[in-house]
Amino acid sequence: MSQQKVTIGIVVTISVVVVAFFFLSNFLSVSSMIPAAQPDNTAQQGLVIQDEVAGTGATAQAGDHIYVNYVGKLQNGTVFDASMSHNPPGPIDFVLGTGRVIPGWDQGLQGMKVGGKRLLIIPPQLAYGAQDYGPIPGNSTLVFEIELVKVEAATSTRVAPEGASAN
């Protein structure tokens, strides 16, 4: 009888190991297929970058003059700004990486391609910090949906597309 208990114990142990291996290997293969939400250099600061549509055009880099359409929201979904609500409506433009926009944008838009749409979730320290800024309460995490419309390389002539603000 005791030899039968040992045999049953061994069979049960092997079964548990096989089942655990099966589930663990499936988990690891699924996990490896999920793209990283953000580059390593931004993860420490809490910036979340998610490409919703991968663009196929020019890639935005620091020093480039870029044109974007965007919608900015608070975490509760309240829209506080949108490029299409400006006068005139349309993309805004700025030189990427120069501090003209909040740090979350300067960091989060680098590497984006024209035609792409990207979601940025920006923690307060990469936005407006503890201070209130217009309709944005202090210490707010901001959510932006951004479409990259145009990139002009740092060495090219800067001509605003029709409808773009001349910021």
Secondary structure, DSSP 8 states (H G I E B T S, - for coil): -HHHHHHHHHHHHHHHHHHHHHHHHHHHHHHHHS--SS-HHHHTTT-EEEEEE---S-B--TT-EEEEEEEEEETTS-EEEEGGGSSS-S-EEEETTSSSS-HHHHHHTTT-BTT-EEEEEE-GGGTTTTS-BTTB-TT--EEEEEEEEEEE-TTS-----TT----
